[in-house]
Amino acid sequence: MDPDWLIMWRFLIGCSLFLFGLEKTIRAIKHLASDPIKQKLSTTRDSPLHETIFGISITAILVSNTVTMDLLTGLTALDLLSFSQAIHIMLGSEIGSTFFIQLMATPIQEWVAAPMIIGMVLFYTNIHPHSKTIGHLLFGLGLIFFALANMEQTLHPLRDHPRWGTILFDIHPGFALLATTLLTGLLRSSTATMGLVLVFAFAGLLSLTTAIAMTLGANLGSSLPILFNAMHQPRVAMRIALAHTTFKVISVCIAAWWLPQLAEWIHLFSSMPLTQEMPRQLALFHTLFNIGMVALGIPLVNMVMRGCEWVAPDPYSRESTTTDYHSTYWPKYLDDDLLSTPTLALAMARREVSLMATLLEEMMAMIPETVFKGDIQKRTKLQKMDDRVDEIHQAITRYLAKISTATPSTPMTDALLATMTVINELESIGDIIENNFSHLAEVCHKEQIIWSEEILRSLEKYHHMVHRALHLATAAFLANHEAQAIQVMGMKDEISDLDLQCRIEQMRSLQSNPHGEANFSSYTMQMDIYENFKRIYYHTKRIAKVVAKV
């Protein structure tokens, strides 16, 4: 037998190769699949069952449960997923993580050379845009199984060692559970820990009870890196991490209580052809444990959600930063982590535009009470609202510039220019309301202008039509609804006729009392209001033209 130090040295080399291959594999899969999965996650609106199945499928593809959790927390923080959806997908990801463990427990060492050779060829020939990434993936997979075989062969002679052959057999299950929990937190991957546990099982150095305890520790330890990551993310990420940890702790505690019985039940499968070896029994237990955790967790979702919301309440709501005009503005949907997925990043920018549009519609709705009645307090509020519109405009502009830098493609450039045009037009509308209508409100207040019922009806009718045009134009842009955009453009004749009718009525009113100073002030102000409504419609029509591509 080789010296102990040489065996340990070979084991550490094999362990390093295994971790390196696992990292290469996960990184390659993430590069190939994370963008499509992000887009699919952001549009999922299915039932809890479908969300759970979707969680199974994406984690089976991504290999790493931690990667799935990172995607969930990011998209939930952007309101692309609800807390409930994230939990159901998270539960499904627990089952999805078992597929690769099943593969590692299968003795396929004879075939490891093939993916490594193919991966090397693809990496160096570069015959496809994704050749290098696929090469990394195949080489990483081959390296994982090569390292597992190497470590198993290195440790196999230790079964007959007078000291090392029994030390792991005699280890207390509780200590084994704790040790693998901490190891998983250190490695930040339960897959890595399970790979090492399977190596010791292949080498015959573990009892089934100890191996099951280590499997429970690997499951529990997977919650540690997720908790640590959540500490530096929005509060919703902490809620998801707490929910994940809660399900893990409950399931592991139940399984640990019945650990001897579970070992006996799993040992019953040793007579079956596919589970005669301990690694296959461990993989079976790992799969059954995660299925049981999901079956236990689904009925508890609502209770766990309430508990997590109580433990990790929002210190502030980003929604409030749109309406609390004294607070610092925090973009709600703009996330630099999504810049690697330009289509999704642009979709988030458009959602931020919806906040800008909603604020402008509220400003438009305030014009009758503010301007027609000369309400100074509401005039001040209008000015603060426009300051917030300017902040949103600046945030979106900077974000669109980042997207443009990351993606120089022509179709994306056209979409970015369209979005930029829309936010510029919306910002112009906000400036008209702040500068011009605010001034008119001050004039109305100082000169105490009182409108006749006929004039007031004309003003309100004009305001209603322009307000409706703004609503239709922004809705058309956000939904990419060309018919609505054409409808806004078709309102041009209707608004022109209404403008002419209002001016004729005002001229008649002025002619009936040509020497009335108050009547002349009312006439002048009414003309200014009509003119500014026309300017708002002009910018609104330009938004519609962007959608209609005229």
C-alpha positions, 0 to 999 in steps of 0.5 A: 500500500502507498504511504498515507501522505501519497494517498492523501495527495492523490485524493486532493488532486482528484478533488481539485480536478472534480471541483474544477470540472464541476465549475466548468460544466456549470459555468458553460451550462449557465452561459448557454441556457440562463438567458432563455431560462430568464426569459421563460421565467419572466413570462411564466404565469402557470399554476403551482403544479406547472411552476413546480415542474418548470423548476424541476426541468430548469434545475435538471438543465442548470445542474446547480440548485444555487444557480436556479436560486440566483435567477429566482431571487433576481427576477422576484426582486424585479417583480417578474415573479411573485413570491408564491411563484418563486417558492413553487419553482424553488421546490421543483428545483430540489427534485431537479437537482437529483438528476445529476446526482443519479448520473454521478452515482452511475459507473460510467468511467469507461466512457469519460474519454469521449466527451473530453476529447470531443470537448477539446476538439470543439474548443480549439476548432471553433466551428460554431459561435458556441463551440468553445462553450460546448467544448467547456461543457463536454470537457468539464463533464468528462473531467468530473467522472474522470476525477470521481474514478481517480478518487475512488481508485485512490481511496479503495485500498484504505478499506483494509487500512487498520486506522482509515478503514474504520474511522469513517464507519465509526463516525457519529451520524450527527457529526457527519451531518454537521460536517457535510453541512459546513462543507457544502456551505464552504464549497457553495454546492451540494452537488460537489459535496454529494460527489465527494460522499459518493466517492467515499461510498464507492470506496466502501469507506462509509456505512449506509447510515453515515452516508445518509447523514452526510446526504442530509448535511449536503441538502441542509448546507445548500441553504447556507450560500443562498442565505449569505447571498441574500444578505446583500440583495433586496429584502424579497431575496432574503424571504426566498432564502428563508423559505428555502432554509425553512423547508430544508430544516424541517425536512432534514430534522424529520429525516434525521429523527428517523435516520436508523429506520431510513437506513434499513428501508433503503437497504431493502433496495440492495437486492434490486439490480439497479441499487445493489451498490451503496452509491446507487442507494444514496442517489435513490435516498437523495431523490426520495428525500427531495420528493418527500420535501416537495410533497411536504412543502407544497401544502405549507407554502402559504404558511411559510410565505406569511412567516417569511414576510413577518421575519423579513418585512420591507423596510421601504417599498420601491413603489413608494419612491414613485409617489413619495416625491421627497425620497430618493428615487430607486429604479424599480425594474432596471437591473444591471444583472439583466444586461447580459440578456438584452431583450429582457433588459429592454423589457424591464426598461419599458416597464420603468417607462410605464411608471413614468407614463402613469405619473404623467397621467396623474399629472394630466388628471390634476390639471382641471383642479389645479389650473382651472381653479388656480390651486397653488398647493396642487401646483406645487405638487405638480412641480414635484411630480415633474421632478420625479418624471425627470429622475425616471427619465434620466435613469431609463436613459442611462440604462438604455445606454448600457444596453446599447453598449452591450448589444450593437445589433441593428434590431436591438438598436431600433428598439432602443431608439424607439424607447428613447424617443418615447421617454423624450416625448413623455419628458417634454409633456411633463415639462409643458405641465410643470412650466406652462400649466403651473404658470397658468395656475398661478395666473388664475389664482392671482387674477382670480379668474372665474370661468363661465359654465360654458367655457369650463365645459369646453376646457374640460372637454378639451382636457378629456380628449388630450388626456385620453390620447395620452393614455391610448398612446402610452398603452399602445407603446407598452403593449406594442398595440399598433391599432391603438396608435393609429387611433391616437393619430386619427384623433388629430382632426377631432382635436382640430375641430374641437380647438376651432369650436372652442376658439369660436365660442370664446371669440363670441364671448369676448365680442359680447363684452369687449371692454370687460378686463376680466373677460379679456384675461379669461380669453387670453388664459383660455387661448394659452390653455388650448395652445398647451393642450395642442402641444401635449397632443403633438408629443402624444402623436409622436409617441403613437407614430413610433408604435405605428412605425409611420 
